Amino acid sequence: MPIRESNQSLSDEISDYLDALWLQRGLSENTLAAYRRDLALTEHWLVQTDRATKLMQASAEDLGAYNEMRNGQNIARRSAARWLSSVRGFFRYLLTEQRLQEDPTQFLEHPKQARSLPGSLAAQDVENLLAAPDVTTAIGLRDRAMLEVLYACGLRVSELVALQLASVNPRQGVVRVIGKGNKERIVPAGEAALHWLQRYLLEARAQLIPAGGNILFPSRLGRTMTRQTFWHAIKRYARVAAIQKDISPHTLRHAFATHLVDNGADLRAVQMMLGHSDLSTTQIYTHVAQQRLQSLLRKHHPRG
């Protein structure tokens, strides 16, 4: 039976668990939404197959059957790992709350994660993309500033659209970012990004948000921009820039890190600017750099 989104309400136990996650761990809305979706789909499948009326009642056999069904649908390994984390966390919460006596997830196997190398852009492609917006318009000037900040600071798109006026300190040349888990970091912006930010603030922002407010990059309606809106914008600018790759806002974050590592930046410094809690997450960019070097060797060395 295929996995489908369910419009049914969640069981009380799932709602309680998600509330506890929000209170205790300060997870982002995106992460909580992913956990909610995983748990809701599992519970809905259990009801559809007459195995249980709610997730709390699932046995180890039920969860194993659901996991096997998911694997048959070629679920990505990262999604499979997140699902396992979701259900394990849910049942451990129930054990802690003494609502259950046994953990049905204890024998579920964790999928092995394949190390995937992030996509990136060549420096010239980045320059073409940054130059794509029409800066004679307020929207174009806003988008140019957003692209410049995204690339200069290596931000996640959720961090970019959430920036406030007070997040930018032009005198010190830094941007204050609130990342995953509400962790704050200070990232240097660079002269080019600060230049376009200043132009946008002086020439365009008041047209987009005439009533004023704290949002740094408002939408056309003067509200906080959604991630999806900026995702569509960057796709449009990629076409203008004649970039053949399928890119997203995250591509510029990868380009930021890759170009820093390629040019000899200290990995710890890159880790801090990206907001990675674990250095091993940042180390993937050394593999990207090594792959590029190997490609250059094969292409240009007479014995490559």
N, C-alpha and C positions, 0 to 999 in steps of 0.2 A: 504494500500500500504506500503510495507516494506521500512525502511529507508536504503538508499544506499549512499555511498560516491559519490560525484559529481566531475567531472573533469572540469565543466563549470567555467568560470571566475566569480568572485564575482561582485556584483553591486558596483558602485562607493561609495554609502553610507556606505556599510559594510567596504570597504577598508579604507574610511576616519575615521570611528569609531575605527578600529584597530590601525591605525596610531596615533590617539589621545590617545588611551589607552597606547601605547608604550611611547609616549612623556610625558604624564601627570602622569602616575602611575608607570612606570618602571617595568611592569610585565615581568615575565620570558618568554622565548621563548615557553616553554611547555604550560604555561597558555594561552598565546596568540594563540597558535595552537589549543588548546581545544575550545576557544571562536570562532575562525575562523571556525572550523569544525561544531560546533553547529549552527552557523548562516548560513553557507553554506548549510547544510542539510535541514534546515528549508526553506530557499529560494528555493532550488531545489524542495522540496515537493510542495510548493505553485505553482511553474511553472508546475510540472507534473500533478497536479490536476486542472489546469486552474483556480486557485483562484486569482493569481496575477502574474505579470511578474517579480517582485522583492519584497524583504522582506518589504521595506518601505511602500508598498501598503497594507500590511496585515491588516485585521480588527480584532477586539477582537474575533469574531466568528471563523475566520480562525485560529488564534493562539490556541484557545480553542480546535478546531478540531484536530490540529496537536498534541497538548499535550495529548489529549485523545487517539489518535492513538499510541503515544509513550508509554503511560501507558499500553496499550493493549499488547505491546511487552515485558512487564516485565522489563522495564528499571530500573536500580539500582537507589535507592533514591538519592544517592550522584550525579549521572549523571543528574537526573531530576532537582535537585536543581541548578546544574551548568548551565543547559540549561536556566532555568528561569532567573538566574542572567545575562546570556549572552544577552537574548532578552530584558530584562528590561533595562539593561545598554545601549543597542543599541537605543531603542526608547527614552530613557531619553536624550541621546546625541542629537538625532534629534530635540527634543523639545527645548533643550538649544540652538541649532543652528538655531532655528526658521524655520526648514524645515517641521515641523508638528505642528498641533494645539491640537491634542488629543493623549493620551497615550493608545493604545489598550491593554497594559499588565496590566492595573490597577486592573482588576478583576481576574487575574489568581492567583490561590491559590498556596502558597509555600508548597511543600511536607514536611511532618514531618520527621526529620532525626532520624533514630534509632541509638542509641549509640552502635557502633560496637567496640568490644575489639580486639586490634591488636594481631596477632599471634606472638609467640616468640619462643625461643629455650632454652632448659635447658643448664646450664653452661657446662656440659660435651659434649653436642652436639656442642656447640660453639668451645670448644677446639679441637674436632675432625675435624670440618670444617676448622679451622685455620691451622691445621697440614696437610691438604689434598694436597696442591700444592707440586710439586717436586722441592725443592729448590736447586737442583744441576744444574738446567737450569736457564737461564736469565728470561724466561717467568714465570717460577714457583716462582722465587724469587720476581719478580715484583708482582705477584698475592698474595703471602704471605704477602708482605708489604701492599698491598691494603686492604686485608681482615683485617689485624691487625688495620690499621688506621680507617677503616669503623666501626669496633666494638669498638675500644678505644675512638673514638670521636663522635659516633652516627651520622655520616654524612648521608645525602641523597646521592644517587648514582650520581646525577647530580653534586653535590658539590665535590664528590670524583674525578670524571674524569676531573673536571675543575681545580684541584689544580696545582699550579705552583711551581717551585723550591723555589721561594721566600716566598711561603706560609708556609714553615716549618722553625721553629727556634729551632734546636736541643739543643742549649745551654739553652734556657728558657723552653724547653719541651712543646711547644705549636704549634698549627696549626691555621693559619688565614684562615677563611672560608668566602666565599661570598655566602650568602644564597638567599632566595626568596626576590624579590624586591631590589636586590643588597645591602642587609643589611649585614654588616660585623660583625663577632663574632670571638672571640679568644677562642679556646678549648684546654684544656690540653690533651696531647697524652698518657702519661703513659710510663713506662720504656720498656715494651715488644714491643709496637708499634715503639718506637724510635729505639730500637735495630734492628728490622727488616728493618726499613727505612734506617738506616745507612749501614747495610749489602747490601741492594739493591742498594743504591747510589754508594757504593764503588766497588761492584762486578758485577752489571748487567746493570745498566741504560745506560752506554756508549755503550753496545752492541746493545741496542734497538734504540738508537738515536745517531749514530756516528757523525753526523754533528753538534750535540749540539742543544740547544734550551731551552725554559723555561718550557716545559711540564714536570710535575713531573712523571706521569705514562703514557708514550707513548704507542701506539699500536705497533703491529709487524712491521708496516710500518713507525713508527716514527712520527705518527700523534696523535692528541687528540683522545682518545678512546671514542667510543660511549657508551651510557648507555646500549644498546642492547648487545654489545659485552661482557660487564662485567656481564650482566644478564645471558647470556649463560654460562659464566665461572663459576659463583657461582652455577648454576644448576649442572654442571659437577662435581664440587668439593663436592656437597652434595651427589652425588651418590658414589663418592670415599669414603666419610666419613660414608656411610651406613645410612644416615639420611632419615627417612621414610616420613617426612613432605614435602609438596610442599613449598619450600622457595624461596625467592628473596633477592636482596640486602637490601630491606627495612626491611626484617626480622631481620637482624643484628642491624639495628637502633632501632627496637623495643626491641631486647634483651638487648642492651645497656641501654635503659631507664628503662626497667623492672628490670634488675639486680641492677641498682642503687637504685631504689625505694625499692626493696626487702631488700636491705642492709641498709636502713635508710637514704638515701641521702635526702637533703633538696629539696623540690619540685621546689622552685624558682631557685636553682642552676641547676637542670635538665632542667628547662624551658630555661635558658640562653644557656646551652650547645646544646640543640636541635634546638635553634633558633625559638622557638614558640613565636609569638607575643602576644598570649593570654594564661594565666595560665590555663584556662578551658580545652584547648587542651592537656596540659600536665597531667591534673588531671585524665585522663583516665587510666594512669598507676597505680594510687592508686586502681582503680577497679580491674586491673589485679592482683595486689598483694593480694587484699582481696579474690579474687576467688581462688588463690593458697592456701591461709591460710585455706579457707573453705574446699578445697579438701583434704588438709593434715589432718584436723580435722576429716572429714568423714572416711578417710582411716585408721587413727592410734588411734583415741580416742575410748575407749570402748563404749561410748554412742554417738558416732558421727553419 
